[in-house]
């Protein structure tokens, strides 16, 4: 760090010049630091991004239905979430267990 100047001996013009020089130097240092941080971020971003092949293979396929209605073959259920109404109704009407509606 530069040695401090006795500010009480400086004129207004000299003080203004010193202030402007300090502001300019501060802006230079901030810009240098910003550039360095942006470079580091770019490096980290390049390292942290998965390859296109990895992202394409990580997408999941839609689950296939496991159960089908005997009354309406278009009604299916994958077995996730709550039991659908059509299945509850058919199970109560026929008295058949859930396994009877499995798609083979």
Secondary structure, 3 states (H helix, E strand, C coil): CCCCCCHHHCCHHHHHHHHHHHHHHHHHHHHHHHHHHHHHHHHHHHHHCCCHHHHHHCCCCCCCCCEECCCCCCCEECCCCCCCHHHHHHHHHHCCCHHHHECC
